[in-house]
């Protein structure tokens, strides 16, 4: 990859956040909160009511999804732009 590659520059900027902040900003919040809100809206539009029992279940489930998506993204970018740093 070229040092002037904008994707690499974007990755290096995001990497400076650290893994924990990256997982929170690009996984837990957008996926966890976003999907919880989306599915709650879909439920409300379909049933004209919101079952409060499902909201915490959605939060937990979608936060796990967000964690795994962001973690996979982190590892993918790390392997793509810094392949030697992950190998023993």
N, C-alpha and C positions, 0 to 999 in steps of 0.2 A: 504494500500500500504506500501511496505517496504521502509525504509529510503534510502536504497541502490539502489532503482529502478533508472536506468539510464534515463528513461523518466521524472521522477520527478525532477531529478537533472538538466536535460536540460530545463524543464519548469521554475524552480527556477532561473536559469541563465538568461533566456529570460525575466522573470518577472522583474528582476532588471533594464532592459531597461526602464521600465515604459510603460504604455498603449499606449501613443501617439507614441513613438519610435517603439514599437512593431507593431502598425498598419501601420506605414510608411514602415518599413523594411520587414515585412512579408505579407503585403496586398497591399498597394498602388503601391510600386515599382515593385514587381514581377508580380502581377496580372494586374495592370493598364498598365505599360509600356510593360510588356511581351506579353500580349494579343493584345495590340495595334500593336506592331511590327509583331506578328504572323499573325494577320488578314490582315495587310497591305501587307505582303509577299504573302499570299494566293491570295489576290486581284491582285497583280502584276503578279503572275504566271498564273492566269486565264485570265486576260484581257490584259496583256502586258503594262499596264499603271497603275498609281496610282492617284486616284482622291483625291486631297488635301482637298476637302470638307468633306470627311469622316474621315480624320485623327483626327481633334479635337473632332468630335462626338465620335469616338472610345475612345479617351483619357478620356473624361468625363464619358462615360458609363462604361468602364472597371475600372476606378479608384473607382467608386461607387461599382462595384462588388468586387474589392479588399478590400475595406473598410468593407463591410458586411461579407466577408469570414474571414478576419483576426479578426474582432470583435467577430464573432461566435466562432472562434478557441480560442480566449482569454477567453471568458466566459466558454467554455467547459473545458479548462484546469484548470481554477480557480475553477470550480465546482468539477472537478475530484480530484484535489490534495489539495484543501482547502475548503471543503464543508461548514464548519461552518462560514467562513468569509463573505459569501454572504447572510446569513440568519439573519433576525432581532432578 
